[in-house]
Amino acid sequence: MNYSEAIKHMQDLRMFGTKLGLENPRRLASMVDSPHKQLRFIHVAGTNGKGSVCAMLESVYREAGYRTGLFTSPHLISFRERIQVNRELISERTVARLVSQLAESMATFPKGKTPTFFEMVVVMALCHFKEQKCDIVLWETGMGGRLDATNIVTPIASVITNIGLDHTRWLGNSHAEIAKEKSGIIKNNVPVFTATQQREALSKIRSAAKAQNSELIEIDQSNIDFKLSLLGQHQKINASLAKNIVNKLESILPVTNENIESGLRNVNWPGRMQLLNIGLQQFLLDGAHNAEGASILHQAIKDHFTSKSLIFILGMVNEKDGRGFCQKIAPIADRIILSPVRSDRSANPSNFEQACKTANPKAKTLVVSSLKEALEQCKNENFVIITGSFYLVGEALEQLEITSGNIKSESLLNDWGTPRGLNENNLAP
């Protein structure tokens, strides 16, 4: 099997949708000698910021000389972005080899129990990190926590960045319900960290930590000041969370203050408040895709770009609260261009037109048929904000031709189906 064949195989796995549960990833991992039992993890869940916290921790530990594994999702362009060692993408050769190996194991599963794309990718990452002898793995959940495939590991620390109303169809309709699902990553006697401020969510996290006899470290968001390459006050909160984790684990993974400062100062995380200069134009790319993310983006723009005319290109997928997102963003916009997302799950941009006009009647709102058309509409604008979906951000990176190397887009792998319900009998943790 070569790399192209491996990508095709993973695309075919999309027919199995998404399964929330741990039976399959546990079984598949056991068939390849349970690599997760030979690794150390920091397991990170949350509605927003979990990828940023993982990136910050990775940067600090790599600065300190540790060999780091980084597992995140979704990817922007290449599938290989999901699995990195010392910020080097997993090689095409390794992907092909591991997909072939895991496909043989998956073929032995009973009919109707075939592992999904994400379940296979979780185990692929574990195999790669073990082979690469990683000292620490920064391990981001896919969705939720309790029944997320990543939850087969026992980490040295659990992290819940924050709780917002996202993935409500599967995780619950309230902050408390979502917090309960994400608190499922908390393990017995393993310290847990959170920057959550929402009262009902914090109550659930506290209860879960107490039940697991786990020390809970709550991050104080006052007087936070860090020198970061990443924009936004929210990133300073994420940095405070990362620093507290590193300090708590100092006896296991010694790190100097210089390592922390340098790691945080030099962290790189594409698609999150990413500022690009292309010719005479400046673009701000941010994958915010829920109301909380929109509020964070809104504040960051007020903090850094108040003097600029604010032109938005906005696109979202179906299951997100597009109207709620627009209500947060539209009031500060001078112009809004609504675009579809390159995904089977793309929302019809016309669905958000009235919400934008209601939230800001003065802003010129336009619906287009593609991101290419949206960028053409903005060719004479000095400053353009592209947001609403990581899929849109990834496509923008391609369209603007700033990706490294000749990377063929594998964005369709992000469309890995609709999760089954949380209450199915076969989804016991």
QUIFEN-V646574 format. One line per field, one symbol per residue. phi: phi as a letter, one per 30 degrees, with the letter a starting at -180 (. if undefined). psi: psi as a letter, one per 20 degrees, with the letter a starting at -180 (. if undefined). burial: 1 if it has 16 or more other C-alpha atoms within 10 Angstrom, else 0. A space follows every 10 residues. Layout:
# QUIFEN-V646574
phi=???
psi=???
burial=???
This chain:
# QUIFEN-V646574
phi=.cdddddddd ddddddibcc lcdddddddd dbiheddcbc bccbbkdbjd dddedddedd ddedjddccb bbadcdbced ddbbbhicde deddeddddd dddddddddd eiceededdd dedededddd ddhddaccbc ddailecded ddccdcacbb dabbdbhdec ckcbdddddd ddddddceic dbbbcdcddd dddddddddd dchcdcccdd ddhcbbdbdc djdddddddd dddddeddce dcbebddddd dddddcdbbe ichdcbccic cbbccbdebb dddddddedd dddcbddcdc cccbbbcedd ddddddddce ecdcabccbd cdadcddded dcddddddda ddddcbcbca dedddddcdc ddbbccajad dddddddddd hcddicdddb dddddcjcdd ddcdddcdd
psi=paghhggggh hhihhjbppo rigghggghh ikkmhhijqp qopprrgqih hggghggggg hhhijqoqpp orqrqgfphi hhoqpkjpqq qhggggghgg ghhgghiiqq pijpqrghgg hghggggghg hjlphppoop qgpcfgjqhi jiqoriqqpo grprnqkhhh irjrhggghg ghiiipqpkp qqqqjphpgh ghgggggggg hjlpppoppp jqlpoqoqip qphhhhghhg ggghggghjh hgnpprhhgg ggghhjqpnq jolpppooci qppoppjpjr gghhgggggh ghhhkhiqpo ppopqrrgiq mgghghhhgh hjqhppopqr qnqijpqohh highgghghn hhppppprir hghghhhjhj qhpppprhqh gggghghghi ljqpampppk hhiimkrpqr qijqhjkp.
burial=0010011011 1011011111 1111111110 0001111011 1111111111 1111111111 1111011111 1111111111 1111111001 0000111111 0110010000 0001111111 1111111111 0001111111 1111111111 1111111111 1111111101 1101111111 1111111001 1111111000 1101110110 0001111110 1000000101 1111111111 1111111100 0000100011 1111111111 1111110000 0011111111 1111111111 1000000001 1111111001 1111111111 1111111111 1110111110 0110111011 0010111101 1001100100 1111111111 1111111100 0000000001 1011111000 010000100
